[in-house]
Amino acid sequence: MKISHENPGEQASAMDNYYKFQSKIYDMTRWTFLFGRDEIIKAIPLERNAKIKILEVGCGTGYNTKLLAQTFPNAEIRAYEVAEDMVKLSRKKLSSFGNRVEIVHQPYGTELETQNGHFDACLFSYSLTMINPQWEDLIKQAHKDLKTGGYIAVVDFHDSKRPWFKKHMGNNHVRMDSHLVPLLKNLFSPVVEKVHSVYMGTWQYMMFVGKKTD
Ligand SMILES: C[S@@+](CC[C@H](N)C(=O)[O-])C[C@H]1O[C@@H](n2cnc3c(N)ncnc32)[C@H](O)[C@@H]1O
């Protein structure tokens, strides 16, 4: 199924539909293939007890959001999520953190200039490869929303040499074309840059942590 995502509303409603069922099996299944999620949070080079502001884009069921809140106990976290069923699950998972964690039910990037320069760190975990074709705009928006000296942290699918696998992932809204790293390196100064191959080379995933220097 090919979906044309001409605008954020269309992309958001594709996600909303996709996760109506997937949300029910998400936490049971994703540990088998969304690799590097714990590691990317540990790789954010900020002081653990600092009073910082963290942005997360595409928080899903809140798996990473919870880890962020535990790893940075004094951080305020704002997490964006478009799929209604995922929002419900993440709000439930994060309720014990109170006002410190806010789950915003809207596509990231629609608030324009209101939060420019606001955040110390921004996490995209397996969201950018599903945000098509707006992924480029969202990386640029994150660059604006970070303070100078802040960090972007990205873990995501990278590429696959197996056409059947790429097609399968495409049918699940995931683009795997090694397309994220060049723009990330262009906008941010790399601190961590890794590509790992998994399941006998079926696919590769990438991890990138970069500092905003301008
Ligand atoms: C593969 S899931 C990853 C969830 C979580 N970050 C994780 O690592 O488990 C991608 C999530 O991004 C969300 N998403 C997609 N496009 C988005 C957008 N434009 N703004 C905010 N969230 C979005 C999807 O609804 C989905 O929950």
The ligand as an SDF file (V2000), in Angstrom:
LIG
                    3D

 27 29  0  0  0  0  0  0  0  0999 V2000
    8.0370    3.1040   15.7720 C   0  0  0  0  0  0  0  0  0  0  0  0
    7.1890    4.1480   16.8680 S   0  0  0  0  0  0  0  0  0  0  0  0
    8.4820    4.5090   18.0440 C   0  0  0  0  0  0  0  0  0  0  0  0
    7.9220    4.7900   19.4040 C   0  0  0  0  0  0  0  0  0  0  0  0
    8.9710    4.9970   20.4980 C   0  0  0  0  0  0  0  0  0  0  0  0
    9.7410    6.1880   20.2430 N   0  0  0  0  0  0  0  0  0  0  0  0
    9.8600    3.8090   20.6300 C   0  0  0  0  0  0  0  0  0  0  0  0
   11.0620    3.9190   20.3640 O   0  0  0  0  0  0  0  0  0  0  0  0
    9.3520    2.7580   21.0140 O   0  0  0  0  0  0  0  0  0  0  0  0
    7.0240    5.7020   16.0180 C   0  0  0  0  0  0  0  0  0  0  0  0
    6.0550    6.6370   16.7280 C   0  0  0  0  0  0  0  0  0  0  0  0
    6.1600    7.9510   16.1520 O   0  0  0  0  0  0  0  0  0  0  0  0
    4.8550    8.4960   16.1030 C   0  0  0  0  0  0  0  0  0  0  0  0
    4.8350    9.5840   15.1010 N   0  0  0  0  0  0  0  0  0  0  0  0
    4.8580    9.4420   13.7620 C   0  0  0  0  0  0  0  0  0  0  0  0
    4.8150   10.6380   13.1670 N   0  0  0  0  0  0  0  0  0  0  0  0
    4.8000   11.5850   14.1540 C   0  0  0  0  0  0  0  0  0  0  0  0
    4.7820   13.0190   14.1640 C   0  0  0  0  0  0  0  0  0  0  0  0
    4.7660   13.7140   13.0270 N   0  0  0  0  0  0  0  0  0  0  0  0
    4.7850   13.6660   15.3640 N   0  0  0  0  0  0  0  0  0  0  0  0
    4.7850   12.9400   16.5130 C   0  0  0  0  0  0  0  0  0  0  0  0
    4.7840   11.5860   16.5610 N   0  0  0  0  0  0  0  0  0  0  0  0
    4.8050   10.9050   15.3990 C   0  0  0  0  0  0  0  0  0  0  0  0
    3.9890    7.2920   15.7280 C   0  0  0  0  0  0  0  0  0  0  0  0
    2.6240    7.4950   15.9600 O   0  0  0  0  0  0  0  0  0  0  0  0
    4.6200    6.2030   16.5750 C   0  0  0  0  0  0  0  0  0  0  0  0
    4.0090    6.1060   17.8420 O   0  0  0  0  0  0  0  0  0  0  0  0
  1  2  1  0
  2  3  1  0
  2 10  1  0
  3  4  1  0
  4  5  1  0
  5  6  1  0
  5  7  1  0
  7  8  2  0
  7  9  1  0
 10 11  1  0
 11 12  1  0
 11 26  1  0
 12 13  1  0
 13 14  1  0
 13 24  1  0
 14 15  1  0
 14 23  1  0
 15 16  2  0
 16 17  1  0
 17 18  1  0
 17 23  2  0
 18 19  1  0
 18 20  2  0
 20 21  1  0
 21 22  2  0
 22 23  1  0
 24 25  1  0
 24 26  1  0
 26 27  1  0
M  CHG  2   2   1   9  -1
M  END
$$$$
